[in-house]
Structures are given as structure tokens and as C-alpha cells.
Amino acid sequence: MSMDLETRLRHQVELATGRSAATAPVLKLKGDASNRSYYRVGTPPDSHVLMVMPPDAAKRSEEASSGEAPKELPFVNVHRYLADLGVRVPRILRYDEPEGIMVLEDLSDRTFEQAQAAGDRAGWYTKAVKLLASLRARAEAKPDPSCLAFMRSFDEALYDWELHHFREWGLEIWSGKQPEAAERAELDAIFKRIAAQLAAAPKGFTHRDYQSRNLMVTNGELVVIDFQDALQGPRQYDLVALLRDSYVELPRDFVDAMLDEYIVAFERETKERIDAKPFKQFFDLLTVQRKLKDAGRFEFINRVKGNPGFLVSIPASLRYVKAALDVQPQLADLRRIVARYVPELA
């Protein structure tokens, strides 16, 4: 880390707090798969986290999406909406757009992943699904056309693109083989069928990556982060992200119990009745799409971004797909093809 960057980071903290940070330690935090970098300036509890964004990628989503690049930083835009809903999100102390640096409250290093592993897994997951149910119910009751999450959507084209992202990186490149023309045409048709079925479901505010590393635990409270790619999607999408998490594997009976918790919490808030059976069937269909995409994405991040850290999560993603395929005989044609290249799905 250059001294110039350290000086800039300390200066941003001074502007945000009005206090000297000249001697504050600067620590680079472990990153994720994004182009953003994070630094802790100061020593907890007297510390802040700074998000540093590359100048050419400050506003465009790193996830696949359609439309023009937004005119406002997505993190700021969606943050404002969630805060207005009463969802706990990290406090923004300062955003210097020309510098591409944001000063945030320091939420500590304790993630939901760590908290549930330390004990009371059922309690933590119940808390997380109830928070999600409340967030979704409030968002459906209070849509905001100025929020970017209401300007972009999981449409048929996006679902199809993500499935082909798996086909390219998780099937062809991973296996080193390519389908013959007739098999590729059949796979294309299957992907289109799945994408159309998923896109036909009613949509609402969807975090897009509501999983164990995107929930922080601060003073016993869950804080939602990494929401900048939010869009319109089905109710089950964030549940798949949480309960079919690539980082924490959960048994099916536990997943079913948490889906029931979500349904009860959502019904309590909205007074809407939800039939659990089709709700869970759609959850399984979404699991196939999302976890195939994840498996391909992890290989993409390894080969294109030079970050092999997510490869360890590919086996879990494939196990989720296999379990979901086991209860969906209508996807036997998909399984027949992909299992030739990815034996774990047989």
C-alpha cells in the first residue's frame, strides 16, 4: 500500500469526523470478488472502514444487468431506499465521488457465517429469514421508482445469460469439452424454458446476494451489506442465496423449517396466504439456476480475475443442484446433458 493512499484514506476520515487521523493505522481488509477495496483506518472501536472504488467502475454493476450505467452510485442509491424502509445498513459518514472513496461505520469483522458457526444456528437463521421477510414485505408495500432496484429486473434474458455463464465456465471450460451442435441446441432450448418459467413469477425487491457473508453481526444485530446489485426478482431468490449458501451447507429438513419460518413471518406482516408446496417447488427450480450460475461464476473469477479463493465452494454449489434436480423430474433432460460434463450432477 502506497503512503499516498494511506494519506488519502486518513484525510477522508478527518473530513468525515473532524478529528485528526494522522497517526491512525491503516489495514487493508480481505476483499471479495469485486473490484472494490476495503481498508480499516484506526483501531476498533475508534475506527472506520473505507471503500475504495476504481474510477472506471464506480457506477456500473459487476453483475450482469441490462440498461445504461446508473447516474448515481448504486450503493448510495439502494442504501437510501433500505434505510428509508427501516432496514439496518452500514452508516455512510462521507462519500467523495471524485476520489472514489467512501467512509463507512466499522461493523467489526463478525459475519453471519461466523456467528451461526459459533452456536445457535437455528436462532441466527430464524432471525435472518424474518429480517428478509420483513424487508420484502415493506418493499412490496412501498416501491420506489427512483431506486435502481426498481429499474432493473431478473428477466428471461438475464436468467438465460446466467445459465449460459455456467455452460461456458462451469461445463465447457471446467470439463475441457464442448457439446456437439445438436446437444448444444437442446441445452439452449432447456435454458430458455427454465428462464421463461422463472421470469414469469411475480417480482419485487431482491437483494440478489443475501448470504452469510453479506450479513454482519454488530452488537447482536444483523446489518445488511453488499446490496448495490439489488433488482426485481421472485420472493424465493434471496432465500436460495441464504439457505443454499455456497459457504454454509444446511440439511434439507433445516432448509424446509426456515422456509416455513419465512412464510409465517411474511404472512404475519402482509396478511397474504402462501401455499408452501408450490413456494418450495419454485425455490428448488431457482436453486438449479442460481447454483449452476454460482459454480460457473467461481470458475470465471478464478480464470479471469485470478482469484482461486472461491473454487472451494464449487462442490457445495453442485451438491445443491443435484439435490434440487432429484426432486424435479421435469428437468431430467437438463440433467442428462450436464451430467456428461459435470459427473457430480448425475
Secondary structure, 3 states (H helix, E strand, C coil): CCHHHHHHHHHHHHHHHCCCCCCCCEEECCCCCCCCEEEEEEECCEEEEEEECCHHHCCCCCCCCCCCCCCCCHHHHHHHHHHHHCCCCCCEEEEECCCCEEEEECCCCCEHHHHHHHCCHHHHHHHHHHHHHHHHHHHHHCCCCCCHHHCCECCHHHHHHHHHHHHHHHHHHHHCCCCCHHHHHHHHHHHHHHHHHHHCCCCEEECCCCCCCCEEEECCEEEECCCCCCEEECCHHHHHHHHCCCCCCCCHHHHHHHHHHHHHHHHHHHCCCCCHHHHHHHHHHHHHHHHHHHHHHHHHHHHHCCCHHHHHHHHHHHHHHHHHHHCCHHHHHHHHHHHHHCHHHC
